[in-house]
Amino acid sequence: MSTVNSVIETILAHRSIRRYKRHKIPEEHVDAIERAAQRAPTDATLHLWTAIRVDDNEKRSIIAQEIGQPHVAEASLFYIYTADLYRLYRILEHSKIEHAEDDYALILFAAIDAAIAAENMALAAESLGYGTCFIGAVQNSAATIINLLNLPPKTYPLFGLTIGLPAENPRLRPRLPREMMIHVDEYKDCNPEDLEKAKETMKGISRRRSWIDIIARYAARGGYFDARSREMKKLLGKQGFTGV
């Protein structure tokens, strides 16, 4: 029996698509894609995420310009996934139950729930022949998005997802060696040879800059995630989250 089926083939063929053809996705496909997200696992059945489909062209254009991602405006579908404790707390309040004092763990699980649902959505879309791209740059303009989408307290935009017919055919990007990412029985630390192997494996990820340059740009001191972390803490406070 073959160990590769159509689901695994779809997963292994994933590429991020950043150029799309003009195309209206049939409603039955939109329905199937959204139901796939809805059926994703959710910790303790809390449903700690909400995805907002942005159909309004003006709002799409504002977001695309703000975050420097033209494909947000060009894709057939664009969703913003949010951490959402607001709905949960409304349900508790309606049931006359006091909500948690500290939101810290709930935020973490909200991000996990949202990521699982979005991956379900992306996999469903790709199985139907569409391309997808996750948009982490939503974090660069979270305050604008909160206002633009009228997000209530206890919600926070995490990432975006574009879906549409590909107008490009990019190559598969490399991934770290499996033994570095999947360990057996215990955590296996990296020795210098492992680290050099990682650099060698990933060196072809970009024609413009090295992998080390890329990860330094994001994760080194003063990089994107330093700035995002500061802004995130400030906005989470403004959105009424506690324990952050």
C-alpha positions as CSV (number, residue, x, y, z in Angstrom):
1,M,0.0,0.0,0.0
2,S,1.3,3.5,-0.9
3,T,2.4,5.6,2.0
4,V,1.5,8.8,0.1
5,N,-2.1,9.8,-0.6
6,S,-3.7,12.9,-2.0
7,V,-3.7,14.6,1.4
8,I,0.0,14.0,2.0
9,E,0.8,15.0,-1.6
10,T,-1.0,18.3,-1.0
11,I,0.9,19.0,2.2
12,L,4.3,18.1,0.7
13,A,3.7,20.4,-2.3
14,H,3.0,23.5,-0.3
15,R,4.5,26.8,-1.4
16,S,3.6,30.3,-0.3
17,I,1.9,32.0,-3.2
18,R,2.2,35.8,-3.5
19,R,0.9,36.5,-7.0
20,Y,-2.7,35.6,-7.9
21,K,-4.9,35.6,-11.0
22,R,-8.2,37.6,-10.9
23,H,-10.7,34.9,-10.0
24,K,-13.9,34.7,-8.0
25,I,-13.9,31.5,-6.0
26,P,-17.2,29.7,-6.2
27,E,-19.4,29.9,-3.1
28,E,-19.3,26.1,-2.7
29,H,-15.5,26.2,-2.5
30,V,-15.6,29.1,0.0
31,D,-18.1,27.1,2.1
32,A,-15.9,24.0,2.1
33,I,-12.8,26.0,2.9
34,E,-14.5,27.8,5.8
35,R,-16.0,24.5,7.1
36,A,-12.6,23.0,7.2
37,A,-11.4,25.8,9.5
38,Q,-14.5,25.4,11.7
39,R,-13.8,21.7,12.2
40,A,-10.3,22.2,13.4
41,P,-9.5,20.9,16.9
42,T,-10.0,23.5,19.7
43,D,-8.6,23.1,23.2
44,A,-11.3,22.2,25.7
45,T,-13.9,23.2,23.1
46,L,-13.3,26.9,24.0
47,H,-13.1,28.1,20.4
48,L,-10.6,30.8,21.2
49,W,-10.3,32.3,17.7
50,T,-12.3,34.2,15.1
51,A,-11.4,34.6,11.4
52,I,-12.6,37.8,9.7
53,R,-13.0,37.5,5.9
54,V,-12.1,40.9,4.5
55,D,-14.3,41.3,1.4
56,D,-14.3,45.2,1.4
57,N,-11.8,46.3,-1.3
58,E,-11.0,49.5,0.5
59,K,-10.1,47.8,3.7
60,R,-8.1,45.2,1.9
61,S,-6.1,48.0,0.1
62,I,-5.4,49.8,3.3
63,I,-4.1,46.7,5.0
64,A,-2.0,45.7,1.9
65,Q,-0.5,49.2,1.8
66,E,0.1,49.4,5.6
67,I,2.0,46.1,5.7
68,G,3.6,46.2,2.3
69,Q,2.0,43.0,1.0
70,P,0.2,43.7,-2.4
71,H,-1.1,40.1,-2.6
72,V,-3.4,40.9,0.3
73,A,-5.4,43.1,-2.1
74,E,-5.0,40.8,-5.1
75,A,-6.0,37.5,-3.7
76,S,-9.5,36.1,-4.1
77,L,-9.9,35.7,-0.4
78,F,-8.2,37.3,2.6
79,Y,-8.8,36.3,6.2
80,I,-7.4,37.8,9.4
81,Y,-7.2,35.3,12.3
82,T,-7.7,36.8,15.7
83,A,-7.2,35.5,19.3
84,D,-10.7,35.9,20.7
85,L,-11.5,35.7,24.4
86,Y,-14.3,38.3,24.0
87,R,-16.9,35.7,22.8
88,L,-15.9,33.2,25.5
89,Y,-16.2,35.8,28.2
90,R,-19.5,37.0,26.9
91,I,-20.8,33.4,27.1
92,L,-19.5,33.1,30.7
93,E,-21.1,36.5,31.6
94,H,-24.4,35.4,30.0
95,S,-24.2,32.3,32.1
96,K,-23.5,34.3,35.3
97,I,-20.0,32.8,35.7
98,E,-16.9,35.0,36.5
99,H,-14.2,34.8,33.8
100,A,-10.6,34.0,34.5
101,E,-8.5,36.6,36.3
102,D,-5.4,36.0,34.1
103,D,-5.5,35.8,30.3
104,Y,-1.9,34.6,29.8
105,A,-2.5,30.9,29.1
106,L,-5.7,31.6,27.2
107,I,-3.9,33.9,24.8
108,L,-1.3,31.1,24.2
109,F,-4.0,28.6,23.4
110,A,-6.0,31.1,21.3
111,A,-2.9,31.4,19.1
112,I,-2.6,27.6,18.9
113,D,-6.3,27.2,18.1
114,A,-6.1,29.9,15.4
115,A,-3.0,28.4,13.8
116,I,-4.6,24.9,13.6
117,A,-7.8,26.3,12.1
118,A,-5.9,28.4,9.5
119,E,-3.8,25.4,8.5
120,N,-7.0,23.4,8.0
121,M,-8.3,26.2,5.8
122,A,-5.1,26.4,3.8
123,L,-4.9,22.7,3.3
124,A,-8.5,22.6,2.1
125,A,-7.9,25.5,-0.3
126,E,-4.8,23.9,-1.7
127,S,-6.5,20.6,-2.1
128,L,-9.0,22.4,-4.4
129,G,-6.2,23.8,-6.5
130,Y,-5.8,27.2,-4.9
131,G,-2.6,28.8,-3.5
132,T,-2.2,30.3,-0.1
133,C,0.1,32.5,1.9
134,F,0.2,33.2,5.6
135,I,0.7,36.9,6.4
136,G,2.7,37.4,9.6
137,A,3.2,41.1,8.7
138,V,-0.3,41.7,10.1
139,Q,1.7,42.3,13.3
140,N,3.4,45.3,11.8
141,S,0.1,47.2,11.7
142,A,-2.0,45.6,14.4
143,A,-3.3,48.8,15.8
144,T,-4.6,49.9,12.4
145,I,-6.3,46.5,11.9
146,I,-7.9,46.6,15.3
147,N,-9.5,49.9,14.4
148,L,-10.3,49.0,10.8
149,L,-12.0,45.7,11.7
150,N,-13.7,47.1,14.8
151,L,-12.2,44.4,17.0
152,P,-13.7,44.4,20.5
153,P,-11.8,44.1,23.8
154,K,-10.1,40.8,24.5
155,T,-9.4,40.2,20.8
156,Y,-6.1,40.6,18.9
157,P,-5.1,40.1,15.2
158,L,-2.6,37.3,14.9
159,F,-1.9,36.7,11.2
160,G,-3.6,36.8,7.8
161,L,-4.2,34.2,5.1
162,T,-4.5,34.9,1.4
163,I,-6.2,32.4,-1.0
164,G,-6.5,32.4,-4.7
165,L,-5.5,30.9,-8.1
166,P,-1.7,31.0,-8.4
167,A,-0.2,33.3,-11.0
168,E,3.3,32.0,-10.2
169,N,5.0,28.6,-9.7
170,P,7.6,29.1,-7.0
171,R,10.1,26.4,-6.1
172,L,9.7,24.4,-2.9
173,R,11.7,26.1,-0.1
174,P,14.1,24.1,2.0
175,R,13.4,23.1,5.6
176,L,15.7,22.2,8.4
177,P,16.8,18.6,8.6
178,R,14.1,16.4,10.1
179,E,16.3,15.2,12.9
180,M,16.7,18.7,14.1
181,M,13.0,19.3,14.3
182,I,11.6,15.9,15.4
183,H,13.4,14.3,18.4
184,V,12.8,11.0,20.0
185,D,12.1,10.5,23.7
186,E,14.0,13.6,24.8
187,Y,15.3,16.9,23.5
188,K,18.5,16.5,21.4
189,D,20.7,19.5,21.7
190,C,22.5,20.8,18.5
191,N,26.3,20.4,18.3
192,P,28.4,22.7,16.0
193,E,28.2,20.1,13.2
194,D,24.4,20.1,13.4
195,L,24.3,23.9,13.2
196,E,26.6,24.0,10.2
197,K,24.4,21.4,8.5
198,A,21.4,23.6,9.2
199,K,23.1,26.6,7.6
200,E,24.1,24.5,4.6
201,T,20.6,23.1,4.2
202,M,18.9,26.5,4.3
203,K,21.4,28.5,2.3
204,G,19.3,28.3,-0.8
205,I,16.2,29.8,0.7
206,S,16.7,33.2,-0.9
207,R,18.5,34.5,-3.9
208,R,18.9,37.9,-2.3
209,R,20.2,37.2,1.2
210,S,21.5,34.3,3.3
211,W,19.4,32.4,5.8
212,I,21.4,33.8,8.7
213,D,20.7,37.3,7.4
214,I,17.0,36.5,7.3
215,I,16.8,35.1,10.8
216,A,19.0,37.9,12.2
217,R,16.7,40.4,10.5
218,Y,13.8,39.0,12.5
219,A,15.2,37.4,15.7
220,A,18.4,39.2,16.5
221,R,18.5,42.1,19.0
222,G,16.8,45.1,17.4
223,G,15.1,42.9,14.8
224,Y,11.5,42.8,13.7
225,F,10.4,40.6,16.6
226,D,11.9,43.0,19.2
227,A,9.8,45.8,17.8
228,R,6.7,43.5,17.4
229,S,7.0,42.3,21.0
230,R,7.0,45.8,22.4
231,E,4.0,46.8,20.3
232,M,2.2,43.6,21.0
233,K,2.5,44.1,24.8
234,K,1.2,47.6,24.5
235,L,-1.7,46.7,22.3
236,L,-2.7,43.6,24.3
237,G,-2.9,46.0,27.4
238,K,-5.1,48.4,25.4
239,Q,-7.3,45.5,24.3
240,G,-7.9,44.6,28.0
241,F,-5.8,41.4,28.2
242,T,-4.4,40.7,31.7
243,G,-1.2,38.9,32.7
244,V,0.8,40.1,29.7
